[in-house]
Amino acid sequence: MQRSGNQPIKQPDSFIYPVIAIYFAVSLINILKHVMWRDELDSWAKAKTSASFTQLYYNCLYDGHPRLWVTILHVLTMITDNIVSIKMVHLIIATAAAFIFLKYSPFSKWQRILFIFGYFTSFEYAVISQSYSIGIVMIFVVSGMIRPKQERRNYILIAAALTLMCQGTAYSCVIAIAFALTFGFEFLVLTKDKRTKSDWLIFIISAVIFIFGLALTIVQLIPPSDILTTLEYKRIFANIFYAIARILTVIGNFTDAFLPIPVISRHFWLTNAVTHIIEHVSNSSFIVLHIRVAISLCFMFAVFFMILRTPVAVFFFIIGSIGLVFFNFFIYAPYIRQFGHIFIVVICSLWLSYFYKPYVFKSDILNIVCAFFENKKGMFLSFLIAIQLIAALAAITLHAKYQFSSSNETAEYIKTKHLDDLPIAADVDCATAAISVYLGKGFYYPNSGRSSIYAVDNNKLLIQDLMRELPGSRYDADKALILKEARKYMLLKQTSILLVLNYDLPDYMIKQNGLTHIKSFMNSVVETEQYRLFIMKYPIETSS
């Protein structure tokens, strides 16, 4: 797999084009089958309803994401109204990422081929059309800029690529910072004696370009002061035990990135079979947490010793890993699409390690330990890729069997029955907005008092719960408040309204509010996008 001096074997590229054609065809089938969920549709809704780039910027203030993806979609809406175009653009980006990995990564032919058909590259960051793919393709682009025996780097081009990487997501922005610091470490520490004044000038210009791009991204990531938050950071600084538990949880979550095999069920997405088995064996959340942490650390320490003698690779690995841990620590995101970036950091760290001659430590014991792990590098990578492939096969099979979201099915039913002629009230806002996008009609959201085709997470909500879309998050008292506001809306409109909910109502509430249940749509992979339709009749007909 590698020569002495840690240089990758030069391999012919004739296999790349048929493989990428197969990848594109398989991904096309999967993405056309995919029913987009609210996070995908939210970006389209904001792009489509924005009359200008300035308005687009302000429509996305509460998103906490860079603006490149919605800007691409905004341009797309100027060309076509077909919502499928989102999938096509995303497919092109995902295929570009796969091609770059096939073309430029230093791994063996079969490792490269199987990697692109793994869970993240063929499902999570390929089928689901979100901005994550922009970050992934730019991560591979930057990794591909590091070539064997290359003494001089095009730092200006690298800075431009890192700026685009920042525009993927906040997570790819963290990785971009890790890359930038790594290139700085290489330039300022490892090769400082080889640099000319011209090299220094180019490096400084490149640093300015990246810092400007990073600053622009950070400005876009910072939300308004009235954003809805859980104020978790106050607990972090107020309770040391909570802070420790939280950081352990973040590290434990990396298990799902290394072993992303889902539970075989309708609601497979965001589940993990390994964790499910651990929870089945032990009812103790304390034990489950620490087993997950131990699994994550085993993977992390194995990678650490595999690349310890290549300073650039281990520097990137340490900075990237710590960056993701602490970002998730302060801005907690418990989903695989976010902490899957640690897997990408591991792959890129191994990638970098092939292009540098191993350093020899003074300690023979440390050299022996590192050499042992280095000799297992190919086997370890093959194991990781095999797990990813199994996870991808499971996810894609279940994705083909079940519809990802009930939003499109619900919208089609509303159209067929002409229920869209009625005013429509909906709750939970962020979960039901997907139907609004498919209908092309704004809903009234009682929780915010707004009429729109997308939700806004600010602190002006009637029920201020950031996790309000999760199953069971609406208590009966909350539901009663929503129905009260829906009645006010009905009285304002002086006509019956269609009520769309993503939770059940107790029978007494249905009777008290004069509701008639029309139909439920419960066949969604995304559990929060299972919907119930009711008619709230005008004038009010109630029964005790």
N, C-alpha and C positions, 0 to 999 in steps of 0.2 A: 504493500500500500504506500510505502514511503521509502525514500533513499536515505543514505547516511546524510547527516546535516539537516535531517528533518524536512527535506524537500519532497513535494508530492510528485508522483510519477506522471509524466506527460502522457495523456491518453487521447486517442482520436475522438473527434466530436461527431462522427457520422451518425451515431445513434440518437443525437439530441433532437433532430427535427421530427422523426417519426414518433418519438416518445412525447414530445410537446404537442404534437397533433392529437395523440390519444388523450393526453391530459385535457386539452381544450375540448375535445368531443365529450368526454366523460363529465367534465365540469359544466358544459353547456346543458347536457341532459339534466344534471342535478339542479342547476340554478333555474332552469325553466319550470321544473317541478316545484320549486320552492315558493311558498306563499310568504311574502315579506311580512315581518312583524313591525311593531310600532317604531322601534329605534331606526329601522331602515326607512320607513315611510315618513318619519318626522323630518328628516333632512330634505326629502323631496317636497314635503308640504311647505316648508319655509322657503326653499328655493323657488317654488312655483308661485307663491303668494307675494314674493318680494318684487316690487316694481323697479328696484335699482340695487346696485351693489351696496350702497349705503344702508338701505332698508334691510337688506339681507344681513348685514353685520349686526344691526340692532335686534333683528328677529332672533338671532342666535346667542344673545348675550347670556342667557341662563344655561346654555348647553355645557359649558366647560370643555369644549373641543376647539381645536384650531379651525380656521375657516376654509381651508383648501378644498375639502371634499364638497361642502355645500356650494362653494364657488363653481366647481366643476358641474354640479347638478344645476345650478342657476343658469349657466351657459347652455346646458343641455335642454332646459325647459324653453329656451329661446328657439330651439330647433324643432322640438317635438313635444307633444303632450302625452306620448305613450310611456306609461310608467315602467314598462319592460326595459326601456332604455337604461334605467339604473343598473339592471342586471348585466346588460351588455358591456357597459363601461367598466363595471366592477370585474367582470370576467376577463377583460383585456388586461387590467392591472394585475389580477391574480396570475394570469398566464405569463405576463412579463416577469413576475417574481420567480415563477417556476423555471422559466427559460434562463434567467440570470444564474440561478442556483445550479442548474444543469451545466451551464457553460463555464462558470468560473469557480465553483467550489472545488476544493482539492481532494475530495473524498473519492472512493472507488466508484466505478460506473454504476454498480447495482445499488450502492448506498445512495447515490444521487437520484437514481430513478425511483427507488422506493420512498425516499424522503418526500418528494413532491406529491406522492399519493398518500401521505400521512394525514393525521387528523387536522392539524392546524392549516397546512398548506392546501388541502383538498376539500375541507369542510368549513371550519370555523372562520378562516380568513379568505375563503373562496366562494362558497355558496351563499353565505350571509353577507349582504352588500352594505358594508359600513366602512368607515374611514380607516380601519385598522390595516387594510391591504396597502394603503399608501405608505404607511410606516414600514411594513414588511418589505415591500419592493425596494425602498430606499436603503434599508438595512443591508439587503443583499447586494445592492449596487455599491455601497461603500466598502463592504467586505470584499467585493470583487475588484476593487481598485488596488488592493494589496496583492501584488504579484511576486513570484519568486525572483530573486536576484535584482530587484528593483531598488536602486539606491536613492533616486530622486522621485519625489511624489508631486503630483499636480495638486498642491494644497488649495488653490483657488477653486478647482473643480470639486475637490472633496468638501470644501466649505459650502459650496452651493448645494451639493447633495445632502449634507447634514442639515442645511436650512430647510430643504424639502422634507427631510425625515422628521424634523420638528413639527411640520404641518400635518403629520398623520394623526397622531393622538398624543395625549399627555405622556403615555407610556413610551411611545417611540421617541418622544422628546427627551425623556430620561436617558434612553439608550444613545441618542445623538450626543448628549452631554458626555456620556461615558466614552464614546468614540473620540470626541474632540479632545478630552483630557488625555486619552491614550495617545493620540497623534502628537499632542503637546509633550507628553512624557518621552516619547520616542525622539522627538526633535531636540528637546532641551536637555535631556539627560543621556540618552544612549548614543546619539550621533552628533553631539555638540561640537566635537573637534573637526568634523568634516564639512561644516557649514560656511558658506561665503556670505558676504554682505548682501548679495542678490538673493540668496536663500532666505536670509533674515527678513528682507523687505517683503518677499512673497508670503512668507509665513505670517508676518504681522498683518498684511492686507487680508489674508485668509481669515485670521482670527477676528478682525473687525467685521468681515462679512458674516461670519457665524454668530458673533455676539449680537449683531443687529438683527439677524433672522431669529435668534433665540428670544431676544427682547420683544420682538413683534409677536411671537407665539405666546409668550407669557402674558402680554397685554390681552390677547384674545382669550386666554384660559381663565383669567381672573373675572369672576362673575360680579354682578351688582351687589351692593350691600344687603339688599332685601331678598337674596336667594334663600330658598327653603333649605335648611341644614338640620342635621341631627345634633349639632353642637358637641360632637364626640370629642373634639380636641380639648374641651374643658375638662372632661373626665380623664383624658390622657395625662394632663399636667396635675390634676388634683389627686389622682389615685395611682400609686406606683404599681400596685398589684394588677390593676386593670390594664395599665400600660404594658406590663410583662405578658399578660394573657393575650393582649392584642397582637403584640409582635410575634408571639408563638403561633397565633392563629394565622398570621400572614405567611410565616415560614411553612407551616403545615399545609397551607393552600397550594404551595408549589408541588405537592404530591400529585395534585390533579393535573398539573402541566406535564409532569414526567410520565404519569400513568393515566392518561385521559380516557380510559375505557368507560363508556357510560353504562348505567343500569339498563337492562333490556326491558323496556316498558314504553308506554305511549309518551310519558313525560321524561324521555331520556335526556333531553338537553339540560345541561348544567348539573347533571348527576355524575357520580363517580362510583364505579363498581367496587374498587378497592376499599374506599371509605364505607360503602354499604356493607361489605363483608365484615369489616372491623366493627362497625356499629352493631351488626347482628351477633357477633361474638361477645362484645362487651357493651353493657348498658351505661357505662361510666363515660361521660363526655370528657373527663379529665384524662382517662386512659386513651380514648380515641384521639384526642388532640396530640398527646405526646407520641403516640405511634406515628401519626402523620408527620410530626416534626422530625422524628427519627428517620423516616423514609426520605424526606426531603434533604436532610443533612447528609445522609449516605450518598445520595446522588451528587450533592454539591461538593463534598470533600473528595469524592472520586475524581471529579473534573478538576478540582484544584490541584491535586497531585499529578494529574496527567499533563498539566500545562505549567507547573510551577517553575520549570527550568527554561521557559520561554517568557521573559519579563513582559513583553508587550501584551501577549495573550492573557497572562495572569493579572496584569494591571487592569485590562479591560473587563475581565471576569469579575474582579473584586469591586470595581467602581460600578459596573452595571448591576451586579447583584445587590450591593448595598443600596444603590439608588432606587431600585424597584422595591426593596424591602421597606425602606423608609417612606417612599411615596405612598405605598399601600398602607403603611402604618398611620400616616396622617390623613390620607384621602382613601378611606377603606372602600375597596371594591371587591366583593366576594365571588366574582364570576370568572369562569375559565378564559373568556376572551381577553380579560385584563391580565391575569397572572400567567397566561400562556407566554407572555413575553420573556419570562425567565428561561423557558425552553429555547427561545430564539437566542438569548444571550449565551446559553451553553453551546449551541451549535456554532455561533460566530466565534466564540472563544476557541473552540477546537479548530475551526477554520483558520484563525490567525496563527495558531500554534504550528501549522505545517510550513509556514513561510519564514521561520526564524530558526537559526542554529541553537540547539539546546545549550544552556549555560551549565557549567560544571561547578558544583558547590565544593567548598573545602571539606565538608563532612561526607565521608564515604557512605555512612549509613543513610543520609538524606539522598545521596545520589542513587543508592540501591533502591530505596523506596520509590523515588520518582521514576526510575527506569522500569520498575515492576509495573507501575500504573501506566506508563507510556506504552509499554508492550501490549497492554490490554485496551488501548485506545480504540482500535478498530473493532474489537469484540464489543466494547461498551457502546460505541456508536451504533453498531448493528442491532444491539438489543433495544436501544432507545427507538430506533427507526421501526423495528418489528412491532413494538408496543403501539407506536403511533399508527402503523398500518392497520393493526387489529382494531384500534379505536375508530379509525376512519371507516373501515368496512362495517362496523356495528352502527355507527352514526348514520352513514349514508343509507344503509338498509332500512333502518327505522325511519329515516327521513322520507324514504320512498313509500313506506307503508302508511304513514300517518301524515296528515296535513300539518304544516308547521304552525299555522295560525288559523283561527276561525274567522278572521276579520273579512277576508274576501268573500267567503261563503255567506256570511251574515249580510254583507253589503249587497250581494246579488239577490238574496231573498227579499231584502227591503225594497230593492228596485222592482223585482218581479211583482210583488204585492202592492206596489205604488204607495208604500208606507213613507217614502221620502217626500210625499206631498204634505205630510204633517210636519209641524215643528218637532225637532228631536232634542231631547235632553239626555245626557249620558253621564255615567259615573262607573268606575273611577276614570278620571279624565285622561291620564296618560295611557291607560290600557285600552280605552274605547276610541281614542283618536285615530287608530289605524282604520277603523270602519269609515270614519269621516273622510279620510284621504281617498279610500277606494270609491266612496260615494261622490266625492267632489263637492260635498256640502258641509258647511260648518255646523257643529253641534253646540247646544247650550250646556255648559258645565256648571251645575249648581254649586260645586265646591269652590269654584273661583268666581262665579258670576259673569264669566266671559263666554262669548260666542266665537268659536274659532274652529279650524280644522287641526290645530295642534295645541298641546297643553303647555303651561308655563309653571315652572317650579319656583314660585316666590312665596314670601311669607304672608301673602294676602289671602291665602286659602282659608276656607271655613274650618276645615279639618286639616291641621298642619302636621302631616305625617309623610315623611320622605319615602317611606316604604309602603305607601298606602295601597299599591296595586297588588301586594302579596296576598295569597289566599288567607282568609280569616282575619285580615287587618281591619276590616270594617265591622265595628261592634254595632249592636242593635241601636244604640243611642246615636251613633254616626249615621246609620241608615235612615233613622227618623229625621235627622236634620236635612239630609239630602232630599228626602221625599217632601219635606216641608218647602224647601226652596224650589223643587220641581213644580209643586202646586202653585206657587207664586208665579212662576214662569207661564204655566197653563192659563192662569187667570189673566195675566197680561196679554196673552195671545188670544184669549177668549175662544179657544177651540181645543179639542182633544189633542194630546201630544203622544208621540212615541217615546218610550223610556227604554234606554239601552243600559244594561248593567252587566258587570262581570262578576257578580256575586249573587247568591240566593237571598230571597226575602222570606222571612217567616210568614206563615199563612195569615196571622192576625194583621200584619202590616199591609198585605195585599188587599184584605177586606176593608180595613180602615181607610185606605187611600183610593178605593174604587178602581183598582188595577185589574186588568184582564191579561193573563199570560198568553202570549201569542206563540212563541217558539223559543227553544233553547238550542244552542250550538256548542256541543261539549266534546268535539273530536279533535281538539287542538293539542299539539305537542307543548306549546307555551301555555302553561296552566292558567295564567292570568288573562289569556285571550280566548276564554270560553264565555260566551255571552248569553244573556236572557233578554228577550224582548217583551215589553208590556205596553198596553195602551192605558193611559190615564185619561178617563173620560171626562168631558165637559158638557154640561155642568157637573160638578162633583157628585159622584154617587158613592156613598160610603155605607158600610154596614157595621154594626158593632159586634 
